[in-house]
Amino acid sequence: MVRFLTPLMLVLLAACATAPHADADVGSADAPAQLPLPVHVAMPAKPLFIAPQPTPGLVALANLSQQQPTAVVKAALESAVQGLLYTSESDYPFQVFVLPGAGAPHVTAWNIKQKVAPIYVPRPETLPLAKRAVEARTLSTLFKNYVVPQDWWGDDEKARAPKFQQLKKLLTAQLRYVHVYRVGPKTPWGLSPDIDVFIVGTTAQGDLVVLWTVAIET
């Protein structure tokens, strides 16, 4: 009996091998799930320039050797002058203006009044712009009392000095042909009493940037 067992087992094994398997059905619940194809999302390109708002951004922009677009420079200057006052017998803030395409010809003492005329707003009971005299200054002279330590400096002057230094560096790094012009009523002892102070420079795109403040000197 034992000797017939082996052939019988072979027949059974052959039958099992040829029988259909339930798990071979594609629709079977035991079939492995089909994984979705990976989806590739195109990442947006990194912006070339970011308008700097915090101080570190302004420092980075001031340190760049390559001049940035006008909109970036304007935003940086507007941020840099926030809270700064030009001190004389009164305190006035700085205002930032852009005159598109007005960078050429370059601003001089002869044409400064014509250049700023589109943005100029006369103050009540003051001499009209056309009748004001012009004096040229340098940026270093204008900012001397704000960035160079003085014996009379108090805590306020020491605290604002880095901000004025940052503003000066930003102007010289991002603008070409930077000049300062004082425009006011002419008297035998100089300009007095109210003097418009214009810091002007040209962007890489040929636009004229104007920082305007007022000095009161009687």
C-alpha positions in Angstrom: 0.0 0.0 0.0 2.8 2.4 0.8 4.4 2.0 -2.6 1.3 3.4 -4.3 1.2 6.5 -2.1 3.9 8.4 -3.9 2.3 8.3 -7.4 -1.0 9.4 -5.9 0.6 12.4 -4.3 2.2 13.4 -7.6 -1.2 13.4 -9.3 -2.8 15.5 -6.5 0.1 18.0 -6.7 -0.2 18.3 -10.4 -4.0 18.9 -10.1 -3.4 21.7 -7.6 -0.8 23.4 -9.8 -3.2 23.6 -12.8 -6.3 24.7 -10.7 -7.2 28.4 -10.9 -6.2 30.4 -7.9 -8.7 32.8 -6.3 -6.1 35.4 -5.4 -5.0 35.6 -9.1 -8.1 37.6 -9.8 -7.2 41.2 -10.4 -10.4 42.3 -8.7 -9.7 40.4 -5.6 -9.6 42.3 -2.3 -6.3 40.6 -1.6 -4.6 42.0 -4.7 -2.0 44.6 -4.0 -3.3 48.2 -4.4 -2.1 50.3 -7.4 -0.1 53.2 -6.1 -0.8 56.6 -7.7 1.9 58.1 -9.9 3.9 60.9 -8.2 2.7 64.4 -9.0 5.4 66.9 -9.8 4.5 70.5 -8.7 6.4 73.3 -10.4 7.8 75.5 -7.7 7.7 79.2 -8.3 10.9 80.9 -9.2 12.7 82.7 -6.3 12.0 86.4 -6.6 15.1 88.4 -7.7 14.5 91.3 -5.4 12.6 91.7 -2.2 11.6 95.2 -1.1 13.4 95.5 2.3 11.3 96.5 5.3 13.3 95.4 8.3 16.7 96.9 9.1 18.7 93.8 8.1 17.1 94.0 4.6 18.2 97.7 4.3 21.7 96.8 5.4 21.9 94.1 2.8 20.6 96.5 0.1 23.0 99.2 1.1 25.9 96.7 0.8 25.0 95.6 -2.7 27.3 96.9 -5.4 24.7 96.4 -8.1 22.0 99.0 -8.3 18.4 97.8 -7.9 15.2 98.7 -9.7 13.6 102.0 -8.9 10.6 100.5 -7.0 13.0 98.6 -4.7 15.1 101.6 -4.0 12.1 103.8 -3.3 10.6 101.2 -0.9 14.0 100.9 0.9 14.4 104.7 1.3 10.8 105.1 2.5 11.6 102.5 5.2 14.9 104.0 6.0 13.5 107.5 6.7 10.7 106.4 8.9 11.0 108.2 12.2 14.0 110.3 11.1 13.8 114.1 11.5 16.0 116.7 10.0 16.8 119.0 12.9 17.2 122.8 12.7 15.2 125.4 14.6 12.3 123.0 13.9 12.1 119.3 13.0 10.9 118.1 9.7 10.5 114.5 8.3 12.0 113.3 5.0 9.6 112.6 2.1 10.6 110.3 -0.8 9.5 111.0 -4.4 10.3 109.5 -7.7 10.2 111.3 -11.0 10.2 108.7 -13.8 12.8 109.3 -16.5 13.9 112.6 -15.1 17.4 111.5 -14.2 18.8 112.9 -17.4 20.1 115.5 -17.8 21.6 115.3 -14.4 20.4 117.6 -11.7 22.5 120.8 -11.2 22.1 124.0 -9.2 20.8 125.5 -12.5 17.9 123.1 -13.1 17.0 121.8 -9.6 14.0 124.1 -9.3 12.6 122.9 -12.7 13.3 119.3 -11.7 11.4 119.3 -8.5 8.6 121.6 -9.7 6.2 118.7 -10.4 6.3 117.5 -6.8 6.8 120.9 -5.0 4.0 122.0 -2.7 4.5 125.6 -1.5 4.0 126.3 2.2 1.6 129.1 3.2 3.2 132.6 3.3 6.5 131.5 1.9 8.5 132.6 -1.1 7.5 130.8 -4.3 9.9 128.2 -5.7 10.8 130.2 -8.8 12.0 133.1 -6.6 14.1 131.0 -4.3 17.9 131.0 -4.4 20.0 127.7 -4.6 23.0 126.5 -2.6 24.8 123.3 -3.3 26.0 121.0 -0.5 27.5 117.6 -0.3 25.8 114.6 1.4 28.7 114.3 3.9 28.2 117.9 4.9 24.5 117.6 5.3 24.8 114.4 7.5 27.9 115.4 9.4 26.1 116.3 12.6 24.0 113.1 12.4 26.7 110.4 11.6 29.9 111.9 13.0 30.0 111.8 16.8 29.8 115.3 18.4 30.7 116.4 21.9 27.1 117.7 22.4 25.4 114.4 21.5 23.0 113.0 24.0 21.3 109.7 24.1 18.8 110.6 21.3 21.6 111.6 18.9 23.6 108.4 19.7 20.5 106.3 19.1 19.6 107.8 15.7 23.2 107.9 14.4 23.1 104.3 13.0 19.9 105.0 11.1 21.3 108.1 9.5 24.5 106.2 8.6 22.3 103.5 7.0 20.4 106.1 5.1 23.6 107.7 3.8 25.1 104.4 2.8 21.8 103.4 1.0 21.8 106.6 -1.0 25.4 106.3 -2.1 25.1 102.6 -2.9 21.8 102.7 -4.9 21.8 106.1 -6.6 24.2 107.8 -9.0 25.0 111.5 -9.1 23.9 112.1 -5.5 23.8 115.8 -4.7 22.2 118.1 -2.1 20.6 121.4 -2.9 19.2 124.0 -0.4 16.6 126.2 -1.9 15.2 129.2 0.0 14.8 133.0 0.3 18.2 134.8 -0.2 19.3 137.3 2.5 22.6 139.2 3.0 23.6 136.5 5.5 22.5 133.5 3.4 19.3 131.5 3.0 16.7 132.2 5.6 14.3 131.6 7.2 12.7 128.5 5.6 14.9 126.4 3.4 13.9 123.4 1.2 16.5 120.7 1.3 16.6 118.3 -1.6 18.8 115.1 -1.8 18.7 113.9 -5.4 20.1 111.0 -7.2 19.4 108.8 -10.3 18.5 105.1 -10.3 19.9 102.5 -12.6 16.7 102.9 -14.7 17.2 106.6 -15.2 14.6 107.8 -12.7 15.1 110.7 -10.4 14.8 110.1 -6.7 14.2 113.1 -4.4 14.3 113.2 -0.6 12.8 116.4 0.5 12.9 118.0 3.9 12.9 121.5 5.4 15.3 123.5 7.5 14.3 126.5 9.5 17.2 129.0 10.0 16.5 132.5 11.2 
